[in-house]
Amino acid sequence: SSSLRGGGEEQVGPEGEGHGLGKMEIFWQCAPCAACIFVTIFASVVVFPFYTFVPSGNAQFSMVLFYTKIFSDTISRPITTKLNCLQSPHLLLVAALLRLAICVP
């Protein structure tokens, strides 16, 4: 039977040859990307409410910060797919952690 119930063992296809990874191999390959998504969303959610607390003489400053963030987030997503500068999931996680360290002091 070719179900996913078999711990970390290799899955067997209809002809009997191995064709996939076990659950734990898949988990460890996906873990850096999942952690990167978590860290990125966490940083955005934590920083977002504090825009109104930034001291400024301009009453519109928090609105400018908000739209600047929205614009940069919108532009950065397609650009990162074209740059190919972070090709490893581990490097992507390091970049997300650096962003977290800069954005959430």
MMTF fields as JSON, N, C-alpha, C and O atoms, coordinates in Angstrom:
{
  "mmtfVersion": "1.0.0",
  "mmtfProducer": "UNKNOWN",
  "numBonds": 419,
  "numAtoms": 420,
  "numGroups": 105,
  "numChains": 1,
  "numModels": 1,
  "chainsPerModel": [1],
  "groupsPerChain": [105],
  "chainIdList": ["A"],
  "bondAtomList": [4, 2, 8, 6, 12, 10, 16, 14, 20, 18, 24, 22, 28, 26, 32, 30, 36, 34, 40, 38, 44, 42, 48, 46, 52, 50, 56, 54, 60, 58, 64, 62, 68, 66, 72, 70, 76, 74, 80, 78, 84, 82, 88, 86, 92, 90, 96, 94, 100, 98, 104, 102, 108, 106, 112, 110, 116, 114, 120, 118, 124, 122, 128, 126, 132, 130, 136, 134, 140, 138, 144, 142, 148, 146, 152, 150, 156, 154, 160, 158, 164, 162, 168, 166, 172, 170, 176, 174, 180, 178, 184, 182, 188, 186, 192, 190, 196, 194, 200, 198, 204, 202, 208, 206, 212, 210, 216, 214, 220, 218, 224, 222, 228, 226, 232, 230, 236, 234, 240, 238, 244, 242, 248, 246, 252, 250, 256, 254, 260, 258, 264, 262, 268, 266, 272, 270, 276, 274, 280, 278, 284, 282, 288, 286, 292, 290, 296, 294, 300, 298, 304, 302, 308, 306, 312, 310, 316, 314, 320, 318, 324, 322, 328, 326, 332, 330, 336, 334, 340, 338, 344, 342, 348, 346, 352, 350, 356, 354, 360, 358, 364, 362, 368, 366, 372, 370, 376, 374, 380, 378, 384, 382, 388, 386, 392, 390, 396, 394, 400, 398, 404, 402, 408, 406, 412, 410, 416, 414],
  "bondOrderList": [1, 1, 1, 1, 1, 1, 1, 1, 1, 1, 1, 1, 1, 1, 1, 1, 1, 1, 1, 1, 1, 1, 1, 1, 1, 1, 1, 1, 1, 1, 1, 1, 1, 1, 1, 1, 1, 1, 1, 1, 1, 1, 1, 1, 1, 1, 1, 1, 1, 1, 1, 1, 1, 1, 1, 1, 1, 1, 1, 1, 1, 1, 1, 1, 1, 1, 1, 1, 1, 1, 1, 1, 1, 1, 1, 1, 1, 1, 1, 1, 1, 1, 1, 1, 1, 1, 1, 1, 1, 1, 1, 1, 1, 1, 1, 1, 1, 1, 1, 1, 1, 1, 1, 1],
  "groupList": [{"groupName": "SER", "atomNameList": ["N", "CA", "C", "O"], "elementList": ["N", "C", "C", "O"], "formalChargeList": [0, 0, 0, 0], "bondAtomList": [1, 0, 2, 1, 3, 2], "bondOrderList": [1, 1, 2], "singleLetterCode": "S", "chemCompType": "L-PEPTIDE LINKING"}, {"groupName": "LEU", "atomNameList": ["N", "CA", "C", "O"], "elementList": ["N", "C", "C", "O"], "formalChargeList": [0, 0, 0, 0], "bondAtomList": [1, 0, 2, 1, 3, 2], "bondOrderList": [1, 1, 2], "singleLetterCode": "L", "chemCompType": "L-PEPTIDE LINKING"}, {"groupName": "ARG", "atomNameList": ["N", "CA", "C", "O"], "elementList": ["N", "C", "C", "O"], "formalChargeList": [0, 0, 0, 0], "bondAtomList": [1, 0, 2, 1, 3, 2], "bondOrderList": [1, 1, 2], "singleLetterCode": "R", "chemCompType": "L-PEPTIDE LINKING"}, {"groupName": "GLY", "atomNameList": ["N", "CA", "C", "O"], "elementList": ["N", "C", "C", "O"], "formalChargeList": [0, 0, 0, 0], "bondAtomList": [1, 0, 2, 1, 3, 2], "bondOrderList": [1, 1, 2], "singleLetterCode": "G", "chemCompType": "PEPTIDE LINKING"}, {"groupName": "GLU", "atomNameList": ["N", "CA", "C", "O"], "elementList": ["N", "C", "C", "O"], "formalChargeList": [0, 0, 0, 0], "bondAtomList": [1, 0, 2, 1, 3, 2], "bondOrderList": [1, 1, 2], "singleLetterCode": "E", "chemCompType": "L-PEPTIDE LINKING"}, {"groupName": "GLN", "atomNameList": ["N", "CA", "C", "O"], "elementList": ["N", "C", "C", "O"], "formalChargeList": [0, 0, 0, 0], "bondAtomList": [1, 0, 2, 1, 3, 2], "bondOrderList": [1, 1, 2], "singleLetterCode": "Q", "chemCompType": "L-PEPTIDE LINKING"}, {"groupName": "VAL", "atomNameList": ["N", "CA", "C", "O"], "elementList": ["N", "C", "C", "O"], "formalChargeList": [0, 0, 0, 0], "bondAtomList": [1, 0, 2, 1, 3, 2], "bondOrderList": [1, 1, 2], "singleLetterCode": "V", "chemCompType": "L-PEPTIDE LINKING"}, {"groupName": "PRO", "atomNameList": ["N", "CA", "C", "O"], "elementList": ["N", "C", "C", "O"], "formalChargeList": [0, 0, 0, 0], "bondAtomList": [1, 0, 2, 1, 3, 2], "bondOrderList": [1, 1, 2], "singleLetterCode": "P", "chemCompType": "L-PEPTIDE LINKING"}, {"groupName": "HIS", "atomNameList": ["N", "CA", "C", "O"], "elementList": ["N", "C", "C", "O"], "formalChargeList": [0, 0, 0, 0], "bondAtomList": [1, 0, 2, 1, 3, 2], "bondOrderList": [1, 1, 2], "singleLetterCode": "H", "chemCompType": "L-PEPTIDE LINKING"}, {"groupName": "LYS", "atomNameList": ["N", "CA", "C", "O"], "elementList": ["N", "C", "C", "O"], "formalChargeList": [0, 0, 0, 0], "bondAtomList": [1, 0, 2, 1, 3, 2], "bondOrderList": [1, 1, 2], "singleLetterCode": "K", "chemCompType": "L-PEPTIDE LINKING"}, {"groupName": "MET", "atomNameList": ["N", "CA", "C", "O"], "elementList": ["N", "C", "C", "O"], "formalChargeList": [0, 0, 0, 0], "bondAtomList": [1, 0, 2, 1, 3, 2], "bondOrderList": [1, 1, 2], "singleLetterCode": "M", "chemCompType": "L-PEPTIDE LINKING"}, {"groupName": "ILE", "atomNameList": ["N", "CA", "C", "O"], "elementList": ["N", "C", "C", "O"], "formalChargeList": [0, 0, 0, 0], "bondAtomList": [1, 0, 2, 1, 3, 2], "bondOrderList": [1, 1, 2], "singleLetterCode": "I", "chemCompType": "L-PEPTIDE LINKING"}, {"groupName": "PHE", "atomNameList": ["N", "CA", "C", "O"], "elementList": ["N", "C", "C", "O"], "formalChargeList": [0, 0, 0, 0], "bondAtomList": [1, 0, 2, 1, 3, 2], "bondOrderList": [1, 1, 2], "singleLetterCode": "F", "chemCompType": "L-PEPTIDE LINKING"}, {"groupName": "TRP", "atomNameList": ["N", "CA", "C", "O"], "elementList": ["N", "C", "C", "O"], "formalChargeList": [0, 0, 0, 0], "bondAtomList": [1, 0, 2, 1, 3, 2], "bondOrderList": [1, 1, 2], "singleLetterCode": "W", "chemCompType": "L-PEPTIDE LINKING"}, {"groupName": "CYS", "atomNameList": ["N", "CA", "C", "O"], "elementList": ["N", "C", "C", "O"], "formalChargeList": [0, 0, 0, 0], "bondAtomList": [1, 0, 2, 1, 3, 2], "bondOrderList": [1, 1, 2], "singleLetterCode": "C", "chemCompType": "L-PEPTIDE LINKING"}, {"groupName": "ALA", "atomNameList": ["N", "CA", "C", "O"], "elementList": ["N", "C", "C", "O"], "formalChargeList": [0, 0, 0, 0], "bondAtomList": [1, 0, 2, 1, 3, 2], "bondOrderList": [1, 1, 2], "singleLetterCode": "A", "chemCompType": "L-PEPTIDE LINKING"}, {"groupName": "THR", "atomNameList": ["N", "CA", "C", "O"], "elementList": ["N", "C", "C", "O"], "formalChargeList": [0, 0, 0, 0], "bondAtomList": [1, 0, 2, 1, 3, 2], "bondOrderList": [1, 1, 2], "singleLetterCode": "T", "chemCompType": "L-PEPTIDE LINKING"}, {"groupName": "TYR", "atomNameList": ["N", "CA", "C", "O"], "elementList": ["N", "C", "C", "O"], "formalChargeList": [0, 0, 0, 0], "bondAtomList": [1, 0, 2, 1, 3, 2], "bondOrderList": [1, 1, 2], "singleLetterCode": "Y", "chemCompType": "L-PEPTIDE LINKING"}, {"groupName": "ASN", "atomNameList": ["N", "CA", "C", "O"], "elementList": ["N", "C", "C", "O"], "formalChargeList": [0, 0, 0, 0], "bondAtomList": [1, 0, 2, 1, 3, 2], "bondOrderList": [1, 1, 2], "singleLetterCode": "N", "chemCompType": "L-PEPTIDE LINKING"}, {"groupName": "ASP", "atomNameList": ["N", "CA", "C", "O"], "elementList": ["N", "C", "C", "O"], "formalChargeList": [0, 0, 0, 0], "bondAtomList": [1, 0, 2, 1, 3, 2], "bondOrderList": [1, 1, 2], "singleLetterCode": "D", "chemCompType": "L-PEPTIDE LINKING"}],
  "groupTypeList": [0, 0, 0, 1, 2, 3, 3, 3, 4, 4, 5, 6, 3, 7, 4, 3, 4, 3, 8, 3, 1, 3, 9, 10, 4, 11, 12, 13, 5, 14, 15, 7, 14, 15, 15, 14, 11, 12, 6, 16, 11, 12, 15, 0, 6, 6, 6, 12, 7, 12, 17, 16, 12, 6, 7, 0, 3, 18, 15, 5, 12, 0, 10, 6, 1, 12, 17, 16, 9, 11, 12, 0, 19, 16, 11, 0, 2, 7, 11, 16, 16, 9, 1, 18, 14, 1, 5, 0, 7, 8, 1, 1, 1, 6, 15, 15, 1, 1, 2, 1, 15, 11, 14, 6, 7],
  "groupIdList": [1, 2, 3, 4, 5, 6, 7, 8, 9, 10, 11, 12, 13, 14, 15, 16, 17, 18, 19, 20, 21, 22, 23, 24, 25, 26, 27, 28, 29, 30, 31, 32, 33, 34, 35, 36, 37, 38, 39, 40, 41, 42, 43, 44, 45, 46, 47, 48, 49, 50, 51, 52, 53, 54, 55, 56, 57, 58, 59, 60, 61, 62, 63, 64, 65, 66, 67, 68, 69, 70, 71, 72, 73, 74, 75, 76, 77, 78, 79, 80, 81, 82, 83, 84, 85, 86, 87, 88, 89, 90, 91, 92, 93, 94, 95, 96, 97, 98, 99, 100, 101, 102, 103, 104, 105],
  "secStructList": [7, 7, 7, 6, 6, 1, 6, 6, 1, 7, 7, 5, 7, 6, 6, 1, 7, 5, 7, 1, 7, 7, 2, 2, 2, 2, 2, 2, 2, 2, 2, 2, 2, 2, 2, 2, 2, 2, 2, 2, 2, 2, 2, 2, 2, 2, 2, 4, 4, 4, 4, 4, 4, 1, 7, 7, 1, 7, 6, 6, 2, 2, 2, 2, 2, 2, 2, 2, 2, 2, 2, 2, 2, 2, 2, 2, 2, 2, 2, 2, 2, 2, 2, 7, 7, 7, 7, 1, 2, 2, 2, 2, 2, 2, 2, 2, 2, 2, 2, 2, 2, 2, 2, 7, 7],
  "xCoordList": [0.853, 0.0, 0.883, 1.924, 0.482, 1.3, 0.62, 0.234, 0.478, -0.118, 0.985, 2.143, 0.627, 1.607, 1.706, 2.294, 1.155, 1.187, 2.533, 2.792, 3.368, 4.638, 5.682, 6.359, 5.855, 6.825, 7.765, 7.329, 9.066, 10.039, 10.504, 11.504, 9.804, 10.261, 9.903, 8.999, 10.618, 10.408, 9.101, 8.777, 8.355, 7.08, 7.34, 8.303, 6.493, 6.653, 5.532, 4.361, 5.91, 4.946, 4.259, 4.528, 3.368, 2.617, 3.514, 3.177, 4.634, 5.535, 6.548, 7.362, 6.514, 7.406, 8.631, 9.336, 8.928, 10.12, 9.791, 8.654, 10.819, 10.638, 10.438, 11.093, 9.533, 9.263, 9.14, 8.82, 9.377, 9.184, 9.987, 10.749, 9.795, 10.462, 9.515, 8.295, 10.088, 9.278, 8.799, 9.22, 7.93, 7.338, 8.391, 8.337, 9.345, 10.333, 11.278, 11.692, 11.627, 12.472, 11.75, 12.341, 10.472, 9.673, 9.577, 9.714, 9.341, 9.241, 10.528, 10.473, 11.683, 12.951, 13.316, 14.02, 12.857, 13.1, 12.208, 12.607, 11.003, 10.056, 10.23, 9.79, 10.852, 10.953, 11.584, 11.028, 12.702, 13.26, 12.303, 12.212, 11.603, 10.657, 9.466, 9.02, 8.952, 7.835, 8.251, 7.485, 9.456, 9.957, 10.137, 9.878, 10.578, 10.749, 9.415, 9.32, 8.398, 7.066, 6.563, 6.012, 6.746, 6.31, 7.02, 6.374, 8.337, 9.117, 8.72, 8.603, 8.515, 8.152, 6.786, 6.624, 5.806, 4.462, 4.477, 3.816, 5.22, 5.322, 5.877, 5.35, 6.933, 7.526, 6.53, 6.438, 5.789, 4.81, 3.694, 3.286, 3.2, 2.095, 2.539, 1.776, 3.754, 4.229, 4.526, 4.219, 5.113, 5.507, 4.31, 4.267, 3.352, 2.231, 1.501, 1.287, 1.109, 0.35, 1.144, 0.55, 2.465, 3.271, 3.495, 4.152, 2.974, 3.13, 2.497, 2.996, 1.425, 0.75, 1.51, 1.243, 2.451, 3.198, 4.521, 5.227, 4.87, 6.117, 5.955, 5.068, 6.811, 6.671, 7.051, 8.075, 6.207, 6.459, 5.634, 4.56, 6.147, 5.404, 4.328, 3.427, 4.411, 3.451, 2.368, 2.672, 1.125, 0.008, -0.189, -0.773, 0.277, 0.106, 1.245, 1.244, 2.215, 3.414, 3.094, 3.684, 2.177, 1.836, 1.192, 1.403, 0.415, -0.187, 0.888, 0.823, 1.882, 2.99, 3.768, 4.131, 4.029, 4.715, 3.915, 4.477, 2.617, 1.754, 1.812, 2.044, 1.602, 1.595, 2.983, 3.094, 4.025, 5.381, 5.613, 6.192, 5.159, 5.303, 4.481, 4.975, 3.249, 2.399, 3.026, 3.063, 3.521, 4.14, 5.395, 5.58, 6.247, 7.484, 7.194, 7.873, 6.203, 5.836, 5.296, 5.616, 4.48, 3.884, 4.942, 4.88, 5.902, 6.943, 7.978, 8.484, 8.292, 9.368, 9.031, 9.931, 7.776, 7.421, 7.745, 8.397, 7.319, 7.7, 9.193, 9.763, 9.824, 11.249, 12.085, 13.055, 11.73, 12.521, 12.469, 13.402, 11.414, 11.357, 12.279, 12.69, 12.614, 13.463, 14.939, 15.786, 15.277, 16.676, 17.479, 18.648, 16.878, 17.551, 18.825, 19.77, 18.865, 20.063, 20.045, 21.105, 18.88, 18.775, 18.185, 16.966, 19.041, 18.562, 18.428, 17.829, 18.959, 18.878, 17.807, 17.722, 16.986, 16.001, 16.647, 16.062, 17.855, 18.536, 18.991, 18.919, 19.454, 19.817, 18.591, 18.66, 17.477, 16.233, 15.801, 15.323, 15.965, 15.641, 16.56, 16.107, 17.845, 18.795, 18.383, 18.414, 17.999, 17.562, 16.298, 16.171, 15.369, 14.147, 14.457, 13.843, 15.407, 15.788, 16.504, 16.323, 17.314, 17.952, 16.902, 17.0, 15.91, 14.817, 14.071, 13.709, 13.848, 13.194, 14.024, 13.483, 15.333, 16.219, 16.24, 16.363, 16.12, 16.126, 14.777, 14.714, 13.69, 12.341, 11.786, 11.014, 12.157, 11.599, 12.733, 13.215, 13.164, 14.28, 13.881, 14.714],
  "yCoordList": [-1.191, 0.0, 1.232, 1.248, 2.261, 3.467, 4.632, 5.618, 4.511, 5.589, 6.382, 5.965, 7.516, 8.363, 8.032, 8.805, 6.921, 6.572, 6.047, 6.006, 5.657, 5.035, 6.033, 6.597, 6.286, 7.186, 7.911, 8.796, 7.574, 8.24, 7.375, 7.69, 6.295, 5.381, 5.885, 6.703, 5.39, 5.807, 5.217, 4.065, 6.007, 5.562, 4.674, 4.887, 3.695, 2.747, 2.958, 3.052, 3.033, 3.246, 1.956, 0.899, 2.038, 0.854, -0.243, -1.421, 0.109, -0.899, -1.392, -2.263, -0.862, -1.324, -0.456, -0.65, 0.511, 1.342, 2.538, 3.007, 3.02, 4.171, 5.432, 5.617, 6.308, 7.504, 8.768, 9.821, 8.712, 9.93, 9.946, 9.028, 10.997, 11.187, 10.837, 10.846, 10.532, 10.302, 11.622, 12.695, 11.532, 12.725, 13.637, 14.855, 13.047, 13.868, 14.564, 15.695, 13.911, 14.559, 15.76, 16.821, 15.571, 16.68, 17.803, 18.977, 17.439, 18.449, 19.269, 20.498, 18.603, 19.317, 20.137, 21.139, 19.738, 20.541, 21.774, 22.818, 21.656, 22.788, 23.711, 24.859, 23.249, 24.011, 25.395, 26.351, 25.581, 26.928, 27.901, 29.071, 27.418, 28.284, 28.648, 29.795, 27.671, 27.936, 28.91, 29.805, 28.741, 29.665, 31.068, 32.061, 31.145, 32.44, 33.161, 34.358, 32.446, 33.05, 33.508, 34.603, 32.682, 33.05, 34.306, 35.221, 34.361, 35.507, 36.779, 37.843, 36.68, 37.846, 38.386, 39.592, 37.505, 37.946, 38.465, 39.459, 37.811, 38.266, 39.685, 40.525, 39.954, 41.299, 42.335, 43.427, 42.01, 42.947, 43.231, 44.381, 42.195, 42.354, 43.099, 43.894, 42.853, 43.513, 44.992, 45.824, 45.332, 46.709, 47.574, 48.758, 47.003, 47.76, 48.656, 49.829, 48.182, 49.045, 50.226, 51.169, 50.19, 51.246, 52.444, 53.403, 52.42, 53.561, 54.82, 55.922, 54.678, 55.847, 56.441, 57.576, 55.691, 56.174, 56.849, 57.322, 56.903, 57.538, 59.044, 59.635, 59.68, 61.123, 61.91, 61.649, 62.867, 63.698, 64.968, 64.981, 66.033, 67.287, 67.254, 68.093, 66.3, 66.171, 65.174, 64.032, 65.593, 64.727, 63.571, 62.549, 63.712, 62.698, 61.682, 60.786, 61.809, 60.969, 59.477, 58.664, 59.105, 57.688, 57.144, 55.983, 57.966, 57.535, 57.345, 56.408, 58.243, 58.11, 56.822, 56.113, 56.509, 55.264, 54.048, 53.092, 54.088, 52.969, 52.718, 51.589, 53.77, 53.589, 53.265, 52.575, 53.75, 53.391, 51.895, 51.229, 51.374, 49.945, 49.119, 48.126, 49.513, 48.78, 48.775, 47.742, 49.941, 50.042, 49.17, 48.436, 49.247, 48.456, 46.959, 46.172, 46.551, 45.132, 44.66, 43.561, 45.491, 45.12, 45.01, 44.099, 45.91, 45.898, 44.797, 44.18, 44.548, 43.61, 42.164, 41.387, 41.787, 40.395, 39.988, 38.962, 40.744, 40.33, 40.497, 39.729, 41.484, 41.71, 40.547, 40.152, 39.993, 38.891, 37.648, 36.845, 37.477, 36.32, 36.501, 35.512, 37.732, 37.996, 38.116, 37.861, 38.493, 38.729, 37.442, 37.389, 36.429, 35.144, 35.287, 34.521, 36.24, 36.406, 35.479, 35.161, 35.048, 34.132, 32.823, 32.648, 31.916, 30.675, 29.538, 28.511, 29.693, 28.653, 29.019, 30.18, 28.061, 28.356, 28.842, 29.647, 28.353, 28.778, 30.239, 30.972, 30.669, 32.076, 32.97, 34.083, 32.491, 33.243, 33.418, 34.487, 32.388, 32.468, 33.451, 34.217, 33.439, 34.392, 35.827, 36.711, 36.057, 37.391, 37.81, 38.972, 36.888, 37.202, 37.519, 38.411, 36.793, 37.069, 38.418, 39.129, 38.766, 40.086, 41.192, 42.227, 40.966, 41.938, 42.092, 43.202, 40.981, 41.026, 41.812, 42.614, 41.592, 42.303, 43.809, 44.613, 44.183, 45.614, 46.253, 47.371, 45.547, 46.123, 46.127, 47.017, 45.168, 45.054, 45.144, 44.121, 46.369, 46.511, 46.212, 46.291],
  "zCoordList": [0.0, 0.0, 0.0, 0.656, -0.726, -0.825, -0.105, -0.732, 1.19, 1.978, 2.657, 2.668, 3.219, 3.902, 5.384, 6.141, 5.816, 7.23, 7.689, 8.892, 6.802, 7.158, 7.596, 6.736, 8.868, 9.482, 8.567, 7.831, 8.576, 7.745, 6.602, 5.957, 6.335, 5.305, 3.912, 3.744, 2.933, 1.553, 1.032, 1.32, 0.268, -0.289, -1.503, -2.239, -1.707, -2.804, -3.806, -3.438, -5.092, -6.168, -6.574, -6.003, -7.564, -8.0, -8.571, -8.46, -9.171, -9.732, -8.703, -9.012, -7.51, -6.464, -6.253, -5.263, -7.152, -6.963, -6.063, -6.02, -5.343, -4.477, -5.298, -6.323, -4.853, -5.636, -4.807, -5.36, -3.519, -2.747, -1.474, -1.171, -0.755, 0.522, 1.655, 1.49, 2.796, 3.984, 4.566, 4.134, 5.534, 6.154, 6.773, 6.607, 7.486, 8.183, 7.21, 7.463, 6.102, 5.104, 4.496, 4.293, 4.212, 3.671, 4.695, 4.351, 5.959, 7.014, 7.109, 7.158, 7.137, 7.303, 6.074, 6.195, 4.901, 3.707, 3.673, 3.158, 4.22, 4.223, 5.419, 5.37, 6.478, 7.728, 7.552, 8.094, 6.838, 6.698, 5.989, 6.363, 4.981, 4.256, 5.137, 5.141, 5.884, 6.785, 7.889, 8.248, 8.425, 9.451, 8.875, 9.555, 7.627, 6.969, 6.823, 7.096, 6.397, 6.272, 7.633, 7.751, 8.667, 10.011, 10.5, 11.011, 10.351, 10.83, 10.079, 10.687, 8.776, 7.974, 8.373, 8.558, 8.505, 8.901, 10.33, 10.629, 11.218, 12.605, 12.671, 13.401, 11.915, 11.916, 11.409, 11.969, 10.365, 9.821, 10.813, 10.981, 11.466, 12.4, 13.658, 14.205, 14.115, 15.335, 15.093, 15.946, 13.954, 13.675, 13.28, 13.615, 12.58, 12.024, 13.044, 12.736, 14.228, 15.151, 15.715, 16.239, 15.617, 16.224, 15.309, 15.716, 14.096, 13.195, 13.777, 13.546, 14.514, 15.08, 16.264, 16.662, 16.83, 17.991, 17.629, 18.52, 16.358, 15.941, 16.091, 15.475, 16.912, 17.119, 15.859, 15.227, 15.518, 14.347, 14.452, 15.055, 13.859, 13.803, 12.733, 12.735, 11.824, 10.736, 11.136, 11.482, 11.09, 11.481, 10.489, 10.851, 9.272, 8.238, 8.205, 7.361, 9.109, 9.066, 9.195, 8.484, 10.084, 10.252, 8.974, 8.626, 8.277, 7.023, 5.954, 5.158, 5.943, 4.995, 5.272, 4.333, 6.538, 6.9, 6.448, 5.914, 6.661, 6.277, 4.773, 4.34, 3.972, 2.524, 1.963, 0.949, 2.608, 2.195, 2.396, 1.538, 3.531, 3.806, 2.821, 2.287, 2.578, 1.636, 0.242, -0.427, -0.19, -1.512, -1.591, -2.562, -0.587, -0.63, -0.554, -1.214, 0.235, 0.288, -1.059, -1.512, -1.694, -2.978, -4.068, -4.894, -4.086, -5.109, -4.834, -5.772, -3.573, -3.253, -3.589, -3.912, -3.523, -3.803, -5.239, -5.431, -6.262, -7.623, -7.908, -8.683, -7.293, -7.547, -7.03, -7.678, -5.876, -5.321, -6.201, -6.181, -6.963, -7.86, -9.057, -9.664, -9.41, -10.571, -10.215, -11.071, -8.994, -8.618, -8.446, -8.828, -7.889, -7.642, -6.81, -7.0, -5.904, -5.082, -3.861, -3.322, -3.421, -2.292, -2.8, -2.811, -3.217, -3.822, -2.821, -3.14, -1.647, -0.631, 0.393, 0.793, 0.827, 1.869, 3.164, 3.889, 3.456, 4.677, 4.574, 5.56, 3.404, 3.217, 3.29, 3.811, 2.774, 2.857, 4.308, 4.688, 5.109, 6.53, 7.241, 8.091, 6.904, 7.499, 7.142, 7.998, 5.887, 5.47, 6.223, 6.612, 6.432, 7.174, 8.633, 9.217, 9.226, 10.614, 10.738, 11.727, 9.74, 9.743, 9.619, 10.279, 8.778, 8.627, 9.957, 10.348, 10.636, 11.944, 12.939, 13.699, 12.944, 13.881, 13.607, 14.532, 12.329, 11.97, 12.254, 12.765, 11.925, 12.033, 13.449, 13.806, 14.243, 15.597, 16.606, 17.092, 16.925, 17.874, 19.299, 20.203]
}
